[in-house]
Structure formats: C-alpha cells, structure tokens
Amino acid sequence: MAAYWLNGKLVNREQATVSVFDHGLLYGDGVFEGIRFYRRKAFRLEAHLRRLSHSATAIGLMLPYTLDELETAIEDVIRACTEADGYLRLVITRGEGSLGIDPALCKRATAFIIADRIAVVAPHVLEQGAKLVIASTRRLPPDGLDPRLKSLNYLNQVLARMEASHADADEAVLLNAQGYVTEGTTDNIFIVRDGTLMTPPVTDGALEGVTRDIILQLARELGITCSERTLAPYDLYTADECFLTGTAVELVPVREIDARMLHSCPGPVFQRLQNAFRDRIAGEAGENSMKRVAS
Ligand SMILES: Cc1ncc(COP(=O)(O)O)c(C=O)c1O
C-alpha cells in the first residue's frame, strides 16, 4: 500500500530516510500536515497546504517547494499507492544542519510525504464511543508555542496520550494553563448541550482543525446552533453529547469522560453531522477533476 516521496522524487521504503543531523529529528524543528485521500483525491488539500504554509512562515522556515509543486507531489504519491483511500503525512523539516541548534546552519529544508493506511480508532470505539480522560499534561501556552502552529513538537500530546493509555482510555483531553479545555492529543473536541454545538475557540489553545472547520460549516448548513466558547471540564462532564474530530480519527463519538457517562452516545446531533460529513467526503471525492476543493 505505502508510497514515499522524498525531496522531489518517489522512492522506495529503504530510500525513504533522513540524516541523523536533520533538525526535524534533533530539535523537532519542522512542520507537518496529515491529509486524507479518498478515491485517489486529497481531501481539503487547499486548507492543509494553507495551514502548512502558515506554520512554516510562523517558524521562519522557507518551504523548499511551491504549494503547486507540493500538490503535484501529493498527486504522484497517491498515484503510486496501491489503494485508493488512505492517509498522507507531509513533513517539512528545517533540514540537515550541525549538532548546534542554530537553524541558519541548515542550508535546505527536507521534505517528505508518506502515503499509507491509517486506523487510529478501533471499530468498537467508533460504535460504542470513546472513553476520555483529562490529562494532567497541559497544552503549551501560546506564548510558548502557538497552538495554531502545526509543528513537529508533539511531546505534550505524546505524554497526554500515555496518560490515556495508562488509564485504559482511548484519548486524553488537554487543558490550557488556566484549566480550560483545549482539544485532544490529535483531534478537536465538541460538545452538545440543549441542542447547541460548542467547541473551544482556538485562542484557548486548540489547533485550527480542518475537520473542525468542516463540522462548524456543516452545523450551520443544517441549522444547528453553534458557538465557539471557553469550556471547562464541568462542561464536558455535563454535556448531552461529546465527540472528537480530526483528519486521522475523522469523527468519533465519546461515551465517557473521567468516569462520567454522557447522556447520549452516539447522540442525535453527532449522527446528523456524521451523515453530512460522509456525504461531503463522497461528494468531493466524486468530483472528476483534481481541482482543489474550496474550503
Ligand atoms: C493537536 C491537533 N489538534 C487537532 C487536530 C485535528 O486537525 P485536522 O482536522 O486538521 O486534522 C490535529 C490533527 O492532526 C492535531 O494534531
């Protein structure tokens, strides 16, 4: 299934390697995107490339290829895959440098794309709902590392995910330094209360998720009232419904948070949004041309 593209060309798995001096590896100095493809077409590619470009700009990293060139590379790597549906990881690192941290010594960024299957959520979790725990590991504050920046620094999320595993849970929720809800380790979080859909504003410490945006847009189209507002753990515990959104996880209903059982899972609002989301994917994947999907 898998296919690989590295610094301008398709390569096999053995050739898909980077230097031990790459600052992406040594310092987490780089940016990335996770992108789904359905029926050999990258989903919401324009939104992903825009976010990648903003992340790179925010860390002063010059992309080694134009966005059009990256789009062509993505088309090539999808074509090289044996399966029509899958997941892409597009990574741009600062590149090979010295052992010192100074990025100025990295002459050219490294770029690679992996196309592979992804199954991060077990089928029984999709059916019965996920069990969440609130992690003691906090999301880094924006004056440390802006959460809108999709960088290679995921150690907080890794530590939070370990907390979930130790608690025999499926996912962890990270709070910000003030104790308000931000998001999951690799997904955004929504709740429903009295028919209103709510998600924390990205300024509380969440990534501006592409799937999050789609859900907010679908909710408006379906006439579901939605609000981006600060949420406390109390709001999660007492929600009627809760669910997670992300490229890798797609949509996952939540049944339990810190041993509080939610009212409804999968809830009626979740089910409406899930149907609309599936239709949107099918609609966009069905378009004949490879033109970018306007977000
Ligand atoms: C920290 C974090 N939050 C949220 C998301 C969901 O974003 P998207 O819907 O763009 O995949 C991701 C996805 O990678 C993520 O890493």
The ligand as a Gaussian input file, in Angstrom:
#p B3LYP/6-31G(d) Opt

LIG

0 1
 C       -3.178000      18.775000      18.031000
 C       -4.203000      18.524000      16.982000
 N       -5.426000      19.014000      17.140000
 C       -6.398000      18.820000      16.231000
 C       -6.151000      18.079000      15.083000
 C       -7.236000      17.897000      14.054000
 O       -6.981000      18.719000      12.934000
 P       -7.428000      18.315000      11.474000
 O       -8.899000      18.204000      11.498000
 O       -6.940000      19.436000      10.621000
 O       -6.763000      17.029000      11.156000
 C       -4.879000      17.550000      14.865000
 C       -4.601000      16.792000      13.655000
 O       -3.534000      16.487000      13.298000
 C       -3.874000      17.775000      15.837000
 O       -2.652000      17.284000      15.682000

